[in-house]
Amino acid sequence: ELKVEQNPLFLSMQEGKNYTIYCNYSTTSDRLYWYRQDPGKSLESLFVLLSNGAVKQEGRLMASLDTKARLSTLHITAAVHDLSATYFCAVPNKIKISNFGNEKLTFGTGTRLTIIP
Amino acid sequence: KAGVTQTPRYLIKTRGQQVTLSCSPISGHRSVSWYQQTPGQGLQFLFEYFSETQRNKGNFPGRFSGRQFSNSRSEMNVSTLELGDSALYLCASRVGSYTNTEAFFGQGTRLTVV
């Protein structure tokens, strides 16, 4: 059974600092997703990582994927208050039925990030 | 392009009642998945529907059921509600092909069981 672990669970950091969130998963996958969730809100897609060595950047966030190590990182550069949220990584389980595939996402536990002025 | 629409946004129900939640996927998307989010268990997969057929199911009791209509809209039903069913229920839509299709989430339905 696929397991996805994130660390840290909670992260409190000062504005302007850098930090990295880690996502480890237990079985082979060639894709990984990062989502952001604000309190009481839905999941906002941040990054779709489609292959080994994939690196994507959007503003102060950069995500990477190492499929051999089964590890993804979400790096925050020069944090600002607006980045305060909970961040989830998610790994798809692909199950092929007939000619149509389907999959389910297994989510990490989430990292609650608080940026302190 | 409209996003994933879930209704209602909030619900309060009593133990023992049943509830039906609705999800309209993005136009052209044929796959709809449902997830339950609670503080204790996190985000857990409930089931996925594609072409009106349930394709995959998570580890939830039979009280949780769903269906998908020909227009790809989906409903999930929870019967004999328990306090532990209080959660944010999220629906996600995908185009539906086998690979490399991103899931887009709706705003969710916040269910409170009292």
gemmi code that builds the backbone of each chain (N, CA, C; Angstrom):
import gemmi

chains = {
    "A": [
        ("GLU", (0.846, -1.190, 0.000), (0.000, 0.000, 0.000), (0.888, 1.249, 0.000)),
        ("LEU", (0.547, 2.154, -0.861), (1.324, 3.398, -0.976), (1.201, 4.245, 0.286)),
        ("LYS", (2.327, 4.677, 0.794), (2.340, 5.597, 1.933), (3.107, 6.848, 1.527)),
        ("VAL", (2.590, 7.984, 1.949), (3.214, 9.263, 1.629), (3.454, 10.010, 2.936)),
        ("GLU", (4.703, 10.356, 3.165), (5.057, 11.034, 4.407), (5.607, 12.414, 4.107)),
        ("GLN", (5.137, 13.374, 4.858), (5.637, 14.738, 4.724), (6.295, 15.150, 6.031)),
        ("ASN", (7.307, 15.949, 5.908), (7.857, 16.577, 7.108), (8.484, 17.905, 6.749)),
        ("PRO", (8.400, 18.842, 7.677), (7.763, 18.716, 8.983), (6.240, 18.831, 8.887)),
        ("LEU", (5.561, 18.499, 9.991), (4.115, 18.672, 10.029), (3.750, 20.133, 10.254)),
        ("PHE", (4.551, 20.787, 11.056), (4.326, 22.199, 11.361), (5.633, 22.949, 11.122)),
        ("LEU", (5.499, 24.127, 10.569), (6.686, 24.920, 10.284), (6.353, 26.383, 10.510)),
        ("SER", (7.078, 26.967, 11.425), (6.900, 28.382, 11.704), (8.207, 29.066, 11.339)),
        ("MET", (8.132, 30.008, 10.446), (9.366, 30.636, 10.001), (9.176, 32.138, 9.839)),
        ("GLN", (10.271, 32.829, 9.923), (10.230, 34.280, 9.808), (10.215, 34.699, 8.348)),
        ("GLU", (9.614, 35.826, 8.107), (9.643, 36.381, 6.753), (11.095, 36.543, 6.313)),
        ("GLY", (11.310, 36.290, 5.053), (12.641, 36.476, 4.479), (13.530, 35.255, 4.550)),
        ("LYS", (13.124, 34.244, 5.326), (13.952, 33.037, 5.467), (13.609, 32.015, 4.390)),
        ("ASN", (14.513, 31.042, 4.243), (14.314, 29.942, 3.299), (14.064, 28.657, 4.067)),
        ("TYR", (13.238, 27.784, 3.468), (13.048, 26.481, 4.100), (12.567, 25.479, 3.059)),
        ("THR", (12.652, 24.187, 3.414), (12.268, 23.114, 2.507), (11.313, 22.149, 3.206)),
        ("ILE", (10.264, 21.783, 2.483), (9.328, 20.748, 2.931), (9.630, 19.482, 2.134)),
        ("TYR", (9.628, 18.329, 2.836), (9.997, 17.078, 2.201), (8.789, 16.148, 2.091)),
        ("CYS", (8.766, 15.416, 1.000), (7.685, 14.457, 0.758), (8.308, 13.151, 0.282)),
        ("ASN", (8.176, 12.111, 1.088), (8.678, 10.779, 0.731), (7.505, 9.853, 0.457)),
        ("TYR", (7.653, 8.978, -0.530), (6.587, 8.022, -0.814), (7.182, 6.634, -0.994)),
        ("SER", (6.330, 5.640, -0.787), (6.860, 4.287, -0.574), (6.913, 3.394, -1.807)),
        ("THR", (6.143, 3.710, -2.857), (6.187, 2.857, -4.052), (6.461, 3.709, -5.278)),
        ("THR", (6.803, 3.039, -6.341), (7.200, 3.741, -7.561), (6.070, 4.599, -8.109)),
        ("SER", (6.404, 5.830, -8.466), (5.459, 6.703, -9.148), (6.245, 7.672, -10.016)),
        ("ASP", (5.712, 7.936, -11.183), (6.409, 8.873, -12.069), (5.832, 10.275, -12.004)),
        ("ARG", (4.860, 10.481, -11.091), (4.250, 11.802, -10.973), (4.008, 12.149, -9.531)),
        ("LEU", (3.974, 13.441, -9.282), (3.675, 13.901, -7.931), (3.072, 15.290, -8.044)),
        ("TYR", (2.137, 15.583, -7.155), (1.460, 16.874, -7.167), (1.686, 17.587, -5.834)),
        ("TRP", (1.740, 18.893, -5.913), (1.735, 19.725, -4.708), (0.492, 20.604, -4.732)),
        ("TYR", (-0.150, 20.679, -3.551), (-1.340, 21.496, -3.400), (-1.165, 22.428, -2.217)),
        ("ARG", (-1.891, 23.533, -2.289), (-1.959, 24.466, -1.166), (-3.393, 24.526, -0.692)),
        ("GLN", (-3.569, 24.605, 0.639), (-4.911, 24.745, 1.185), (-4.918, 25.842, 2.245)),
        ("ASP", (-5.759, 26.833, 2.058), (-5.976, 27.855, 3.069), (-7.080, 27.367, 4.008)),
        ("PRO", (-7.110, 27.873, 5.243), (-8.073, 27.371, 6.234), (-9.509, 27.392, 5.719)),
        ("GLY", (-10.179, 26.257, 5.803), (-11.573, 26.160, 5.393), (-11.801, 26.173, 3.895)),
        ("LYS", (-10.726, 26.169, 3.149), (-10.868, 26.257, 1.683), (-10.477, 24.950, 1.007)),
        ("SER", (-10.605, 24.957, -0.313), (-10.297, 23.758, -1.074), (-8.806, 23.673, -1.379)),
        ("LEU", (-8.451, 22.705, -2.191), (-7.061, 22.483, -2.568), (-6.758, 23.207, -3.873)),
        ("GLU", (-5.723, 23.997, -3.833), (-5.276, 24.731, -5.015), (-4.041, 24.046, -5.564)),
        ("SER", (-4.072, 23.703, -6.835), (-2.933, 23.041, -7.455), (-1.759, 24.009, -7.587)),
        ("LEU", (-0.598, 23.569, -7.112), (0.615, 24.383, -7.221), (1.525, 23.859, -8.339)),
        ("PHE", (1.878, 22.588, -8.249), (2.813, 22.015, -9.197), (2.384, 20.604, -9.594)),
        ("VAL", (2.656, 20.289, -10.846), (2.526, 18.927, -11.346), (3.902, 18.511, -11.815)),
        ("LEU", (4.477, 17.522, -11.171), (5.826, 17.048, -11.496), (5.673, 15.725, -12.221)),
        ("LEU", (6.133, 15.682, -13.463), (5.799, 14.554, -14.333), (6.930, 13.566, -14.582)),
        ("SER", (8.123, 13.864, -14.141), (9.204, 12.932, -14.448), (10.340, 13.108, -13.468)),
        ("ASN", (11.232, 12.143, -13.497), (12.396, 12.205, -12.632), (13.238, 13.431, -12.977)),
        ("GLY", (13.638, 14.146, -11.961), (14.454, 15.329, -12.184), (13.649, 16.576, -12.497)),
        ("ALA", (12.333, 16.452, -12.530), (11.505, 17.619, -12.849), (11.668, 18.679, -11.777)),
        ("VAL", (11.787, 19.911, -12.225), (11.872, 21.057, -11.334), (10.939, 22.130, -11.871)),
        ("LYS", (10.099, 22.660, -10.981), (9.195, 23.729, -11.402), (9.248, 24.845, -10.369)),
        ("GLN", (9.136, 26.066, -10.873), (9.199, 27.220, -9.975), (8.059, 28.161, -10.276)),
        ("GLU", (7.485, 28.707, -9.210), (6.440, 29.706, -9.333), (6.628, 30.689, -8.199)),
        ("GLY", (7.104, 31.851, -8.544), (7.338, 32.862, -7.513), (8.384, 32.397, -6.513)),
        ("ARG", (8.036, 32.394, -5.261), (8.983, 32.008, -4.203), (8.973, 30.508, -3.905)),
        ("LEU", (8.227, 29.749, -4.650), (8.138, 28.309, -4.445), (8.802, 27.558, -5.590)),
        ("MET", (9.556, 26.531, -5.231), (10.171, 25.668, -6.226), (10.018, 24.226, -5.778)),
        ("ALA", (9.545, 23.378, -6.695), (9.335, 21.973, -6.375), (10.207, 21.115, -7.276)),
        ("SER", (10.658, 19.984, -6.728), (11.478, 19.064, -7.503), (11.053, 17.643, -7.195)),
        ("LEU", (11.416, 16.738, -8.109), (11.036, 15.339, -7.948), (12.216, 14.444, -8.269)),
        ("ASP", (12.527, 13.524, -7.380), (13.536, 12.492, -7.595), (12.818, 11.156, -7.457)),
        ("THR", (12.476, 10.554, -8.591), (11.681, 9.321, -8.535), (12.503, 8.134, -8.037)),
        ("LYS", (13.811, 8.207, -8.226), (14.646, 7.087, -7.756), (14.707, 7.064, -6.234)),
        ("ALA", (14.813, 8.243, -5.655), (14.826, 8.353, -4.196), (13.417, 8.394, -3.620)),
        ("ARG", (12.400, 8.471, -4.496), (11.003, 8.594, -4.063), (10.847, 9.787, -3.130)),
        ("LEU", (11.358, 10.907, -3.592), (11.398, 12.107, -2.772), (11.064, 13.319, -3.612)),
        ("SER", (10.218, 14.174, -3.042), (9.966, 15.467, -3.641), (10.206, 16.541, -2.590)),
        ("THR", (10.661, 17.685, -3.032), (10.867, 18.799, -2.108), (10.117, 20.023, -2.599)),
        ("LEU", (9.661, 20.819, -1.651), (9.045, 22.103, -1.936), (9.863, 23.146, -1.195)),
        ("HIS", (10.588, 23.956, -1.948), (11.491, 24.930, -1.347), (10.857, 26.313, -1.368)),
        ("ILE", (10.949, 26.957, -0.224), (10.396, 28.309, -0.081), (11.559, 29.282, 0.048)),
        ("THR", (11.560, 30.271, -0.798), (12.643, 31.254, -0.794), (12.133, 32.601, -0.314)),
        ("ALA", (12.820, 33.176, 0.644), (12.483, 34.515, 1.164), (10.989, 34.599, 1.466)),
        ("ALA", (10.563, 33.814, 2.421), (9.139, 33.666, 2.728), (8.450, 35.001, 3.018)),
        ("VAL", (7.202, 35.085, 2.571), (6.341, 36.223, 2.877), (5.074, 35.707, 3.526)),
        ("HIS", (4.366, 36.600, 4.229), (3.195, 36.198, 5.008), (2.138, 35.489, 4.154)),
        ("ASP", (1.990, 35.914, 2.903), (0.962, 35.337, 2.023), (1.151, 33.856, 1.766)),
        ("LEU", (2.332, 33.343, 2.062), (2.576, 31.922, 1.850), (2.076, 31.057, 3.007)),
        ("SER", (1.598, 31.668, 4.062), (1.051, 30.909, 5.184), (-0.143, 30.094, 4.710)),
        ("ALA", (-0.071, 28.775, 4.886), (-1.119, 27.853, 4.415), (-0.668, 26.449, 4.801)),
        ("THR", (-1.488, 25.459, 4.453), (-1.072, 24.066, 4.590), (-0.751, 23.523, 3.204)),
        ("TYR", (0.375, 22.869, 3.093), (0.839, 22.346, 1.809), (0.800, 20.819, 1.838)),
        ("PHE", (0.237, 20.259, 0.785), (0.124, 18.816, 0.665), (0.855, 18.344, -0.580)),
        ("CYS", (1.540, 17.214, -0.455), (1.974, 16.508, -1.647), (1.012, 15.338, -1.853)),
        ("ALA", (0.879, 14.895, -3.084), (-0.029, 13.796, -3.394), (0.573, 12.950, -4.494)),
        ("VAL", (0.482, 11.640, -4.323), (1.049, 10.695, -5.281), (-0.081, 9.854, -5.847)),
        ("PRO", (-0.146, 9.705, -7.159), (-1.241, 8.912, -7.737), (-0.946, 7.418, -7.711)),
        ("ASN", (-1.997, 6.651, -7.363), (-1.994, 5.192, -7.528), (-2.715, 4.917, -8.823)),
        ("LYS", (-2.027, 4.334, -9.790), (-2.695, 4.061, -11.049), (-3.207, 2.638, -11.081)),
        ("ILE", (-4.471, 2.507, -11.413), (-5.052, 1.173, -11.536), (-5.737, 1.104, -12.882)),
        ("LYS", (-5.341, 0.153, -13.695), (-5.912, 0.089, -15.029), (-7.052, -0.917, -15.034)),
        ("ILE", (-8.196, -0.457, -15.455), (-9.348, -1.337, -15.598), (-9.832, -1.229, -17.027)),
        ("SER", (-9.898, -2.352, -17.702), (-10.327, -2.372, -19.093), (-9.440, -1.419, -19.901)),
        ("ASN", (-10.019, -0.624, -20.747), (-9.244, 0.320, -21.541), (-9.167, 1.694, -20.898)),
        ("PHE", (-9.778, 1.836, -19.768), (-9.776, 3.133, -19.104), (-9.063, 3.009, -17.773)),
        ("GLY", (-8.107, 3.843, -17.615), (-7.407, 3.824, -16.336), (-8.143, 4.645, -15.320)),
        ("ASN", (-7.820, 4.422, -14.131), (-8.298, 5.326, -13.112), (-7.210, 5.391, -12.063)),
        ("GLU", (-7.303, 6.344, -11.232), (-6.285, 6.466, -10.212), (-6.872, 7.160, -9.016)),
        ("LYS", (-6.220, 6.970, -7.911), (-6.575, 7.719, -6.730), (-5.322, 8.410, -6.232)),
        ("LEU", (-5.506, 9.524, -5.584), (-4.398, 10.256, -5.009), (-4.245, 9.876, -3.545)),
        ("THR", (-3.019, 9.568, -3.169), (-2.701, 9.390, -1.762), (-1.961, 10.635, -1.307)),
        ("PHE", (-2.518, 11.283, -0.303), (-1.971, 12.554, 0.155), (-1.029, 12.364, 1.328)),
        ("GLY", (-0.061, 13.245, 1.417), (0.742, 13.344, 2.618), (-0.081, 13.974, 3.731)),
        ("THR", (0.515, 14.015, 4.901), (-0.189, 14.518, 6.086), (-0.368, 16.023, 6.056)),
        ("GLY", (0.380, 16.682, 5.196), (0.285, 18.133, 5.131), (1.324, 18.804, 6.011)),
        ("THR", (1.777, 19.956, 5.601), (2.688, 20.787, 6.389), (2.015, 22.123, 6.597)),
        ("ARG", (1.732, 22.427, 7.849), (1.114, 23.726, 8.152), (2.217, 24.753, 8.307)),
        ("LEU", (2.248, 25.674, 7.379), (3.301, 26.689, 7.338), (2.761, 28.019, 7.846)),
        ("THR", (3.457, 28.571, 8.817), (3.092, 29.879, 9.353), (4.291, 30.803, 9.184)),
        ("ILE", (4.071, 31.907, 8.506), (5.139, 32.885, 8.293), (4.934, 34.033, 9.288)),
        ("ILE", (5.959, 34.250, 10.072), (5.877, 35.276, 11.123), (6.561, 36.551, 10.638)),
        ("PRO", (5.880, 37.690, 10.782), (6.495, 38.944, 10.323), (7.790, 39.251, 11.069)),
    ],
    "B": [
        ("LYS", (-13.668, 29.456, -18.133), (-14.033, 28.055, -17.946), (-14.419, 27.855, -16.485)),
        ("ALA", (-15.620, 27.352, -16.243), (-16.067, 27.173, -14.874), (-15.281, 26.046, -14.233)),
        ("GLY", (-15.104, 26.182, -12.914), (-14.382, 25.155, -12.183), (-15.316, 24.068, -11.704)),
        ("VAL", (-14.841, 23.301, -10.740), (-15.629, 22.228, -10.149), (-16.593, 22.844, -9.137)),
        ("THR", (-17.848, 22.507, -9.248), (-18.870, 23.095, -8.379), (-19.457, 22.049, -7.458)),
        ("GLN", (-19.398, 22.328, -6.167), (-19.974, 21.421, -5.189), (-21.114, 22.122, -4.466)),
        ("THR", (-22.191, 21.385, -4.262), (-23.311, 21.915, -3.498), (-23.839, 20.853, -2.543)),
        ("PRO", (-24.358, 21.244, -1.376), (-24.253, 22.599, -0.839), (-22.854, 22.843, -0.280)),
        ("ARG", (-22.569, 24.035, 0.127), (-21.265, 24.325, 0.716), (-21.217, 23.922, 2.178)),
        ("TYR", (-22.330, 24.032, 2.859), (-22.387, 23.683, 4.280), (-23.669, 22.904, 4.561)),
        ("LEU", (-23.533, 21.954, 5.482), (-24.665, 21.118, 5.862), (-24.552, 20.774, 7.333)),
        ("ILE", (-25.679, 20.805, 8.013), (-25.734, 20.300, 9.381), (-26.810, 19.237, 9.422)),
        ("LYS", (-26.418, 18.054, 9.859), (-27.350, 16.926, 9.915), (-27.287, 16.288, 11.300)),
        ("THR", (-28.316, 15.507, 11.587), (-28.403, 14.812, 12.861), (-27.974, 13.362, 12.673)),
        ("ARG", (-27.390, 12.800, 13.700), (-27.016, 11.386, 13.663), (-28.188, 10.538, 13.195)),
        ("GLY", (-27.891, 9.569, 12.346), (-28.921, 8.678, 11.850), (-29.565, 9.123, 10.552)),
        ("GLN", (-29.429, 10.414, 10.239), (-29.993, 10.892, 8.977), (-29.103, 10.482, 7.819)),
        ("GLN", (-29.572, 10.781, 6.621), (-28.735, 10.562, 5.447), (-28.544, 11.893, 4.733)),
        ("VAL", (-27.522, 11.942, 3.886), (-27.205, 13.190, 3.212), (-26.722, 12.888, 1.790)),
        ("THR", (-27.025, 13.787, 0.884), (-26.559, 13.674, -0.499), (-25.810, 14.939, -0.871)),
        ("LEU", (-24.607, 14.748, -1.381), (-23.764, 15.860, -1.820), (-23.626, 15.788, -3.336)),
        ("SER", (-23.497, 16.950, -3.965), (-23.445, 16.993, -5.414), (-22.146, 17.624, -5.907)),
        ("CYS", (-21.696, 17.153, -7.056), (-20.475, 17.679, -7.656), (-20.656, 17.777, -9.169)),
        ("SER", (-20.441, 18.967, -9.712), (-20.450, 19.151, -11.161), (-19.017, 19.383, -11.614)),
        ("PRO", (-18.490, 18.498, -12.441), (-17.075, 18.640, -12.851), (-16.903, 19.737, -13.884)),
        ("ILE", (-15.651, 20.006, -14.165), (-15.314, 20.948, -15.224), (-15.866, 20.404, -16.546)),
        ("SER", (-16.377, 21.279, -17.371), (-16.939, 20.862, -18.646), (-15.915, 20.067, -19.448)),
        ("GLY", (-16.336, 18.891, -19.922), (-15.432, 18.038, -20.688), (-14.712, 17.008, -19.848)),
        ("HIS", (-14.737, 17.176, -18.550), (-14.116, 16.192, -17.660), (-15.103, 15.069, -17.389)),
        ("ARG", (-14.609, 13.838, -17.455), (-15.496, 12.698, -17.291), (-15.234, 11.892, -16.027)),
        ("SER", (-14.172, 12.230, -15.334), (-13.834, 11.504, -14.118), (-14.098, 12.387, -12.908)),
        ("VAL", (-14.767, 11.820, -11.933), (-15.031, 12.534, -10.680), (-14.606, 11.650, -9.520)),
        ("SER", (-13.799, 12.215, -8.643), (-13.363, 11.506, -7.435), (-13.848, 12.258, -6.215)),
        ("TRP", (-14.037, 11.513, -5.151), (-14.466, 12.117, -3.887), (-13.431, 11.814, -2.810)),
        ("TYR", (-13.180, 12.808, -1.976), (-12.233, 12.674, -0.873), (-12.874, 13.230, 0.396)),
        ("GLN", (-12.513, 12.603, 1.513), (-12.947, 13.087, 2.820), (-11.736, 13.675, 3.539)),
        ("GLN", (-11.914, 14.849, 4.119), (-10.818, 15.457, 4.872), (-11.259, 15.702, 6.308)),
        ("THR", (-10.523, 15.112, 7.242), (-10.767, 15.335, 8.666), (-9.447, 15.669, 9.335)),
        ("PRO", (-9.503, 16.365, 10.477), (-8.250, 16.696, 11.172), (-7.469, 15.449, 11.584)),
        ("GLY", (-8.169, 14.393, 11.945), (-7.479, 13.210, 12.439), (-6.935, 12.297, 11.359)),
        ("GLN", (-7.663, 12.127, 10.286), (-7.280, 11.182, 9.232), (-6.718, 11.843, 7.988)),
        ("GLY", (-6.796, 13.146, 7.922), (-6.275, 13.833, 6.741), (-7.187, 13.644, 5.541)),
        ("LEU", (-6.580, 13.645, 4.370), (-7.324, 13.501, 3.121), (-7.348, 12.042, 2.714)),
        ("GLN", (-8.564, 11.485, 2.588), (-8.699, 10.082, 2.247), (-9.611, 9.909, 1.039)),
        ("PHE", (-9.219, 9.036, 0.161), (-9.961, 8.755, -1.061), (-11.211, 7.946, -0.744)),
        ("LEU", (-12.328, 8.398, -1.302), (-13.590, 7.674, -1.127), (-13.872, 6.779, -2.325)),
        ("PHE", (-14.056, 7.379, -3.491), (-14.280, 6.626, -4.730), (-14.103, 7.531, -5.940)),
        ("GLU", (-13.993, 6.865, -7.106), (-13.887, 7.570, -8.371), (-14.908, 7.006, -9.345)),
        ("TYR", (-15.502, 7.902, -10.103), (-16.449, 7.513, -11.140), (-15.962, 7.995, -12.503)),
        ("PHE", (-16.161, 7.144, -13.468), (-15.830, 7.484, -14.852), (-16.862, 6.805, -15.735)),
        ("SER", (-17.456, 7.565, -16.633), (-18.487, 7.010, -17.529), (-19.560, 6.279, -16.743)),
        ("GLU", (-20.010, 6.917, -15.693), (-21.143, 6.433, -14.886), (-20.844, 5.137, -14.140)),
        ("THR", (-19.586, 4.748, -14.068), (-19.206, 3.511, -13.392), (-18.205, 3.804, -12.299)),
        ("GLN", (-18.375, 3.174, -11.166), (-17.384, 3.318, -10.103), (-16.142, 2.546, -10.487)),
        ("ARG", (-15.011, 3.223, -10.511), (-13.763, 2.614, -10.992), (-12.845, 2.210, -9.855)),
        ("ASN", (-13.002, 2.846, -8.738), (-12.083, 2.587, -7.644), (-12.777, 3.020, -6.362)),
        ("LYS", (-12.476, 2.315, -5.270), (-13.141, 2.636, -4.014), (-12.135, 2.592, -2.883)),
        ("GLY", (-12.247, 3.522, -1.970), (-11.380, 3.549, -0.799), (-11.944, 2.697, 0.309)),
        ("ASN", (-11.277, 2.741, 1.447), (-11.659, 1.911, 2.582), (-12.689, 2.597, 3.464)),
        ("PHE", (-13.863, 2.709, 2.967), (-14.965, 3.314, 3.725), (-16.120, 2.320, 3.777)),
        ("PRO", (-16.928, 2.411, 4.853), (-18.050, 1.463, 4.959), (-19.089, 1.685, 3.868)),
        ("GLY", (-19.967, 0.702, 3.751), (-20.977, 0.738, 2.702), (-21.986, 1.866, 2.842)),
        ("ARG", (-21.970, 2.532, 4.002), (-22.868, 3.685, 4.173), (-22.515, 4.813, 3.189)),
        ("PHE", (-21.313, 4.767, 2.711), (-20.859, 5.771, 1.743), (-21.059, 5.207, 0.334)),
        ("SER", (-21.803, 5.903, -0.462), (-22.049, 5.438, -1.821), (-22.082, 6.632, -2.757)),
        ("GLY", (-22.048, 6.347, -4.025), (-22.071, 7.441, -4.985), (-22.653, 6.991, -6.301)),
        ("ARG", (-22.777, 7.933, -7.182), (-23.176, 7.619, -8.546), (-22.768, 8.755, -9.458)),
        ("GLN", (-22.772, 8.459, -10.739), (-22.441, 9.481, -11.731), (-23.490, 9.424, -12.834)),
        ("PHE", (-23.865, 10.579, -13.290), (-24.889, 10.683, -14.316), (-24.247, 10.820, -15.694)),
        ("SER", (-25.077, 10.751, -16.711), (-24.566, 10.771, -18.086), (-23.879, 12.099, -18.428)),
        ("ASN", (-24.219, 13.158, -17.685), (-23.557, 14.453, -17.941), (-22.310, 14.628, -17.079)),
        ("SER", (-21.868, 13.536, -16.452), (-20.669, 13.471, -15.607), (-20.855, 14.043, -14.211)),
        ("ARG", (-21.966, 14.684, -13.955), (-22.231, 15.138, -12.576), (-22.286, 13.926, -11.656)),
        ("SER", (-21.833, 14.148, -10.425), (-21.783, 13.028, -9.488), (-22.441, 13.418, -8.174)),
        ("GLU", (-22.971, 12.431, -7.519), (-23.507, 12.610, -6.168), (-22.885, 11.561, -5.269)),
        ("MET", (-22.687, 11.952, -4.011), (-22.334, 10.937, -3.036), (-23.364, 10.987, -1.917)),
        ("ASN", (-23.624, 9.842, -1.372), (-24.643, 9.691, -0.344), (-24.018, 9.038, 0.880)),
        ("VAL", (-24.369, 9.553, 2.020), (-23.953, 8.915, 3.266), (-25.226, 8.627, 4.058)),
        ("SER", (-25.439, 7.373, 4.370), (-26.636, 6.994, 5.123), (-26.276, 6.770, 6.590)),
        ("THR", (-27.272, 6.807, 7.411), (-27.111, 6.555, 8.854), (-25.888, 7.309, 9.386)),
        ("LEU", (-25.958, 8.603, 9.304), (-24.821, 9.448, 9.659), (-24.349, 9.223, 11.088)),
        ("GLU", (-23.018, 9.267, 11.227), (-22.373, 9.177, 12.545), (-21.608, 10.472, 12.792)),
        ("LEU", (-21.336, 10.714, 14.082), (-20.610, 11.939, 14.411), (-19.270, 12.010, 13.668)),
        ("GLY", (-18.652, 10.850, 13.501), (-17.349, 10.800, 12.846), (-17.387, 11.113, 11.358)),
        ("ASP", (-18.578, 11.237, 10.810), (-18.689, 11.582, 9.389), (-18.541, 13.086, 9.165)),
        ("SER", (-18.492, 13.832, 10.239), (-18.269, 15.278, 10.111), (-16.923, 15.513, 9.456)),
        ("ALA", (-16.939, 16.236, 8.361), (-15.713, 16.396, 7.574), (-15.955, 17.388, 6.453)),
        ("LEU", (-14.861, 17.719, 5.787), (-14.938, 18.458, 4.527), (-14.864, 17.419, 3.405)),
        ("TYR", (-15.874, 17.405, 2.566), (-15.909, 16.453, 1.466), (-15.545, 17.197, 0.178)),
        ("LEU", (-14.481, 16.724, -0.433), (-13.963, 17.378, -1.629), (-14.179, 16.503, -2.850)),
        ("CYS", (-14.534, 17.146, -3.911), (-14.730, 16.462, -5.184), (-13.646, 16.954, -6.135)),
        ("ALA", (-13.124, 16.041, -6.935), (-12.097, 16.408, -7.896), (-12.489, 15.910, -9.267)),
        ("SER", (-12.245, 16.712, -10.273), (-12.557, 16.258, -11.630), (-11.288, 16.155, -12.454)),
        ("ARG", (-11.284, 15.174, -13.325), (-10.186, 14.989, -14.275), (-10.773, 14.735, -15.645)),
        ("VAL", (-9.929, 14.976, -16.645), (-10.379, 14.690, -18.001), (-10.780, 13.240, -18.112)),
        ("GLY", (-9.958, 12.359, -17.503), (-10.354, 10.963, -17.425), (-9.458, 10.013, -18.171)),
        ("SER", (-8.473, 10.524, -18.870), (-7.598, 9.584, -19.550), (-6.673, 8.924, -18.544)),
        ("TYR", (-5.965, 7.935, -18.986), (-5.218, 7.090, -18.054), (-4.040, 7.805, -17.413)),
        ("THR", (-3.326, 8.601, -18.186), (-2.091, 9.161, -17.649), (-2.083, 10.669, -17.677)),
        ("ASN", (-1.305, 11.209, -16.778), (-0.953, 12.616, -16.799), (-2.146, 13.557, -16.841)),
        ("THR", (-3.167, 13.234, -16.105), (-4.305, 14.150, -16.051), (-4.434, 14.671, -14.632)),
        ("GLU", (-4.369, 15.958, -14.537), (-4.373, 16.619, -13.242), (-5.779, 16.645, -12.662)),
        ("ALA", (-5.862, 16.548, -11.342), (-7.141, 16.642, -10.644), (-7.365, 18.069, -10.169)),
        ("PHE", (-8.552, 18.589, -10.435), (-8.945, 19.930, -9.999), (-10.056, 19.775, -8.971)),
        ("PHE", (-9.875, 20.456, -7.853), (-10.777, 20.277, -6.728), (-11.820, 21.373, -6.629)),
        ("GLY", (-13.001, 20.979, -6.169), (-14.052, 21.941, -5.869), (-13.840, 22.563, -4.506)),
        ("GLN", (-14.757, 23.460, -4.149), (-14.647, 24.193, -2.889), (-14.970, 23.326, -1.679)),
        ("GLY", (-15.628, 22.209, -1.921), (-15.916, 21.307, -0.824), (-17.279, 21.542, -0.198)),
        ("THR", (-17.769, 20.518, 0.467), (-18.974, 20.609, 1.280), (-18.575, 20.294, 2.718)),
        ("ARG", (-18.850, 21.248, 3.594), (-18.548, 21.051, 5.011), (-19.764, 20.420, 5.669)),
        ("LEU", (-19.642, 19.156, 6.075), (-20.730, 18.427, 6.715), (-20.476, 18.355, 8.221)),
        ("THR", (-21.441, 18.775, 8.972), (-21.384, 18.666, 10.422), (-22.518, 17.775, 10.879)),
        ("VAL", (-22.179, 16.729, 11.618), (-23.176, 15.809, 12.155), (-23.283, 16.052, 13.653)),
        ("VAL", (-24.502, 16.319, 14.107), (-24.696, 16.629, 15.527), (-25.604, 15.581, 16.197)),
    ],
}
model = gemmi.Model(1)
for chain_id, residues in chains.items():
    chain = gemmi.Chain(chain_id)
    for i, (resn, *xyz) in enumerate(residues, 1):
        res = gemmi.Residue()
        res.name, res.seqid = resn, gemmi.SeqId(i, " ")
        for name, pos in zip(("N", "CA", "C"), xyz):
            atom = gemmi.Atom()
            atom.name, atom.element = name, gemmi.Element(name[0])
            atom.pos, atom.b_iso = gemmi.Position(*pos), 0.0
            res.add_atom(atom)
        chain.add_residue(res)
    model.add_chain(chain)
structure = gemmi.Structure()
structure.add_model(model)
structure.setup_entities()
